[in-house]
């Protein structure tokens, strides 16, 4: 069943938060991309983007917020080769990953003892979709020729996404009753 309560109008503050986290991620990605090898750059960028996206899901709690975040991240890092692709392909990858998260988030409302499993698993699955999308955008034949490597990259991305989501949840769990968050949530 789709969570109808997730379909709310965005407030200006929601968009400012999404924009700010996307800008911070983009800046960190630029630094990471210059400081590390491509493999480490991919892992660290993925960890930070999944952390930020799931934190937005916890804080904003509106359908479309993750996809907007991913689109902004793709636009801000349009020419940075942190995921092995640049330009329009990066936007496509981020949009697909965002939509996968949104579908999981809207359809599977799973919560166990205040732990939002839907956000954690949705984040991990959306991270796992990234290498699949990259390979299929580059070449279908390439995807078929490197099935084992692709499976390993999917598993790595899933685990990195899971780690980012869990870290985000732990931080969110400790911040959700802070004055700043409560003021944001009850602001009209």
Number of C-alpha atoms within 10 A of each C-alpha: 7 13 12 11 10 15 13 11 9 14 11 9 12 19 15 11 15 26 16 14 20 25 17 16 21 23 15 15 24 18 13 19 21 12 11 12 11 16 13 14 22 19 18 20 23 22 22 22 27 29 26 24 30 30 25 21 24 17 19 22 20 21 23 21 23 30 20 20 27 28 22 22 25 24 18 16 22 18 13 18 17 25 19 16 18 17 14 13 17 28 20 18 23 28 21 19 25 27 18 19 29 24 15 20 27 21 13 17 14 15 11 8 6 8 14 15 19 20 28 26 21 26 34 27 22 25 30 23 21 24 24 16 18 19 18 13 16 13 11 10 10 13 18 12 11 11 11 11 11 17 14 12 16 20 17 17 25 24 17 24 30 26 19 26 28 23 19 22 22 12 13 18 14 9 14 15 11 11 10 10 14 12 11 13 14 7 9 6
